[in-house]
Amino acid sequence: MNALESASTRPYLIRALYEWCADNALTPYVAVHADDSVQVPREYVQNGEIVLNVSTDATSGLRIGNEFIEFKARFGGVPREIIVPIDRVIAIYARENGQGMAFPLQVRAPGADEAPEPASLDTPAAPSLVELVDDGDPPGPPDSTSAGGRKRPALKRIK
């Protein structure tokens, strides 16, 4: 297997950052591009994205595989089965300090259910670091607030 045929690093980086959050008593959040391939509660999707708390306290049966992130979680008290293709994860970060990593969105051909198109060799898309900033309307449920009634911070890419 050569470099062009190797598996994506995205699931490995997601698992590593998830483990780092757990080891440091931080809450891991994943930002997801919510298209038709993602099984999430649509009422919580804003601007085509949803932010999910994937901590052990918020999920049941969490499995971060090489192709999918799968778990059960409650939304408004209703249990839901969540299935997210790895290539739809656009960031994973710690809620408390905003440290994490953002990933480029892999574009799929319309109607393509198979693997996404490979990125151009001329312009490799590298993950970038992210930080949280409070810029008003956060991603997530429309009425989401953090403890104390404050709005949750939103993701901002930094380079």
C-alpha positions as CSV (number, residue, x, y, z in Angstrom):
1,M,0.0,0.0,0.0
2,N,1.5,3.4,-1.0
3,A,0.7,6.8,0.4
4,L,-2.1,7.5,-2.1
5,E,-3.9,4.2,-1.1
6,S,-3.5,4.6,2.7
7,A,-6.5,5.1,5.0
8,S,-7.6,8.6,6.0
9,T,-6.0,10.0,9.1
10,R,-9.3,11.7,10.1
11,P,-10.7,8.9,12.3
12,Y,-7.4,8.4,14.0
13,L,-7.1,12.1,14.8
14,I,-10.7,12.2,16.0
15,R,-10.1,9.2,18.4
16,A,-6.9,10.8,19.6
17,L,-8.5,14.1,20.4
18,Y,-11.5,12.3,22.0
19,E,-9.1,10.4,24.3
20,W,-7.1,13.6,25.1
21,C,-10.4,15.2,26.2
22,A,-11.3,12.2,28.3
23,D,-7.8,12.1,29.9
24,N,-8.0,15.8,30.8
25,A,-11.6,15.7,32.1
26,L,-12.8,17.9,29.2
27,T,-16.1,17.6,27.2
28,P,-15.5,16.5,23.6
29,Y,-17.8,18.2,21.0
30,V,-17.9,17.3,17.3
31,A,-19.1,19.7,14.7
32,V,-20.8,17.9,11.8
33,H,-21.8,18.9,8.3
34,A,-25.4,17.6,8.3
35,D,-26.3,16.4,4.8
36,D,-28.5,13.5,3.8
37,S,-25.8,10.9,4.8
38,V,-25.9,12.0,8.5
39,Q,-28.5,10.5,10.9
40,V,-29.1,13.3,13.4
41,P,-32.2,15.1,14.8
42,R,-32.9,17.6,12.0
43,E,-34.6,20.0,14.3
44,Y,-31.2,20.8,15.9
45,V,-29.4,21.4,12.6
46,Q,-28.6,25.0,11.9
47,N,-27.0,26.3,8.7
48,G,-26.4,22.7,7.6
49,E,-24.3,21.9,10.7
50,I,-24.9,20.3,14.1
51,V,-22.6,20.3,17.2
52,L,-22.8,17.1,19.2
53,N,-21.6,16.4,22.8
54,V,-19.9,13.0,22.5
55,S,-18.8,12.7,26.1
56,T,-19.4,9.4,28.0
57,D,-22.0,11.3,30.1
58,A,-24.0,12.4,27.1
59,T,-23.8,9.2,24.9
60,S,-24.5,5.5,25.2
61,G,-22.7,2.9,23.1
62,L,-20.3,5.4,21.5
63,R,-18.2,3.8,18.7
64,I,-15.7,5.9,16.7
65,G,-14.8,3.7,13.8
66,N,-12.9,4.3,10.6
67,E,-16.1,5.0,8.6
68,F,-18.7,6.2,11.2
69,I,-19.2,7.7,14.6
70,E,-22.2,5.9,16.1
71,F,-24.0,6.3,19.5
72,K,-27.3,6.8,21.2
73,A,-28.2,10.1,22.9
74,R,-31.2,12.0,24.3
75,F,-32.4,15.2,22.6
76,G,-35.1,16.9,24.6
77,G,-35.5,13.7,26.6
78,V,-36.1,11.6,23.5
79,P,-33.6,8.8,22.8
80,R,-32.1,9.0,19.3
81,E,-29.7,6.8,17.3
82,I,-26.9,9.0,15.8
83,I,-24.8,7.9,12.8
84,V,-22.2,10.3,11.4
85,P,-19.9,9.3,8.5
86,I,-16.3,10.3,9.5
87,D,-15.9,12.5,6.4
88,R,-18.8,14.7,7.6
89,V,-17.0,15.6,10.8
90,I,-15.7,19.1,10.4
91,A,-14.2,19.6,13.9
92,I,-13.6,18.0,17.2
93,Y,-12.8,20.3,20.2
94,A,-13.0,20.6,24.0
95,R,-16.0,22.6,25.2
96,E,-14.1,24.1,28.1
97,N,-11.1,25.6,26.4
98,G,-11.9,25.4,22.6
99,Q,-8.7,23.4,21.8
100,G,-9.2,20.9,19.0
101,M,-8.9,20.4,15.3
102,A,-10.9,21.3,12.2
103,F,-11.0,19.2,9.1
104,P,-11.7,20.2,5.5
105,L,-15.1,19.2,4.2
106,Q,-14.7,16.4,1.7
107,V,-16.9,17.2,-1.3
108,R,-19.1,14.3,-2.6
109,A,-20.5,14.0,-6.1
110,P,-24.3,14.4,-6.1
111,G,-26.0,11.1,-5.3
112,A,-22.7,9.4,-4.6
113,D,-22.9,7.0,-1.6
114,E,-19.5,5.6,-2.0
115,A,-16.2,7.0,-0.9
116,P,-15.6,10.7,-1.4
117,E,-13.5,12.1,-4.2
118,P,-9.8,12.2,-3.3
119,A,-8.3,15.7,-2.7
120,S,-6.1,17.1,-5.4
121,L,-2.4,16.3,-5.0
122,D,-1.5,19.9,-5.8
123,T,-3.5,21.4,-3.0
124,P,-3.5,19.1,0.1
125,A,-6.1,20.1,2.6
126,A,-4.5,19.9,6.1
127,P,-6.5,20.0,9.3
128,S,-6.3,23.4,11.1
129,L,-6.4,24.3,14.8
130,V,-9.6,25.9,16.1
131,E,-10.5,28.1,19.0
132,L,-13.8,29.0,20.5
133,V,-15.0,32.6,20.3
134,D,-18.2,34.1,21.5
135,D,-19.7,35.6,18.4
136,G,-23.4,35.6,19.2
137,D,-25.6,32.8,17.7
138,P,-23.9,29.5,18.5
139,P,-24.4,26.2,16.6
140,G,-26.7,23.7,18.2
141,P,-30.3,23.7,19.4
142,P,-32.0,27.1,19.0
143,D,-32.5,27.6,22.7
144,S,-29.1,26.2,23.9
145,T,-27.4,28.0,26.7
146,S,-24.6,27.0,28.9
147,A,-24.7,26.9,32.7
148,G,-25.5,30.3,34.0
149,G,-27.8,31.2,31.1
150,R,-25.0,32.4,28.8
151,K,-24.9,31.5,25.1
152,R,-22.4,28.8,24.1
153,P,-19.4,29.9,22.2
154,A,-19.0,29.2,18.5
155,L,-16.1,27.7,16.5
156,K,-13.7,30.0,14.6
157,R,-10.9,28.7,12.5
158,I,-7.4,30.0,13.1
159,K,-4.4,29.5,11.0
